[in-house]
């Protein structure tokens, strides 16, 4: 399974950005996908996750501003609104199947104040 993220970039504080993730090479119908982020000097943290049945979980900081969706099988999108400088990080996509998980290489999000 190959996981590829896209959509990162430089935005100004208050703007929005949408990240995309595709997990190719899997035929599993039961899976979960998640977005994590890691800022310099900080631990990787969960942004949001979604299962193939639609169960969604958000990190506390993401509630109300970020939205995860899974409109196509093995795709995950992360819509980020009202971005803050503290949201700047490398955002990683994770694909989880039964007893396996795969990670993308990450996409950089930079937020200028």
N, C-alpha and C positions, 0 to 999 in steps of 0.2 A: 504494500500500500504506500502510495506517495501522497504526501500532504503538501499543498502549495498555497501560500497566502499571497494576497495582493491588496493594493489600495492604500498603503501607508503613504505618508508625505508630510509636508509642512503646512500647518494651518495657523491662523491667528486665534487667540483666546475668544471663545464664544461661538466659533464656527463649528461646522459638522463635518464628519468624515465617515465613509462606509468601507469596511474591510470585507474582503471575500476570502473564502477558503474552499478548496476542492480536494477531496480525498479520492484519488483514482486507484483502481486496481482491486477494489473490494466488491464482492457481490452480496455482502451481508445485508439483510433487511432490518436487523436489530442492531442499533449502534447508538453512539452518542458523540457529539462534537462539542468542543469547548474552546473558548478564547482565554488565554492567560496573558499576563504582561509582566515585564521585568524592567524596572528602571535601574540605572547605574547605582551600584552599592546596595540594592534592595533585593529581597527575595522575590521569586516568581509568585504571583498571586492570581487567583481565579477572577476573571472578569465576568464571564457568563458561560453557561452550558445549556445544551438542549439535547433531548433524546429523540430517537426516531418516532416515539409516540407523542412527542410534543411537551414533555415535562421540561420546564425551564427553571434555571437557578441563576441568581445574580449575586455578585459580590456587593457588599453594602454600599460601596462608593459608586456603583454602577446603577443602582436602582433609581428610576425616574429619568435618567439621562441616556442610558445605553439600552439598545434593544437587539436581541439575537433572534435570528430566524433560520429556518431550514426548509425553504420552499421547494427545493429539488433534492432528490436522494443524494447523500454524500456531499452536499454543499452546505456551508454555513456562512451567514452574513452577520456582521456586527455593525449596527448603526450607532454612531456616537454623536450626541448633540451637546451643545454648550460646553465644548472642550475647555479644559483648564490647563495651565502649564504643568500641574501635577500629573496630568494624564500622559505626559510624554514618556514613552517607553518603547521597547521592542514588544510587539504583540505576536504571540505564538498561537497557532491553531493546533488543537489536539483531536485526534480521531481515536475513539475507543470502540473495540469490538469485544467479543467474549475472550477474556484473559489476555488481550493484547491492546497495546496503545501505540500510536504513531504520532510524531510531532513534525511540524513544519519547521523551516529555518527562521521564520520570523519576518515581520515587516515593521519598519521603523516609523513611529509616529512622533512628530515634533510639534510642539505647541508654543508659539511665541506670545509673549505678553504685550 
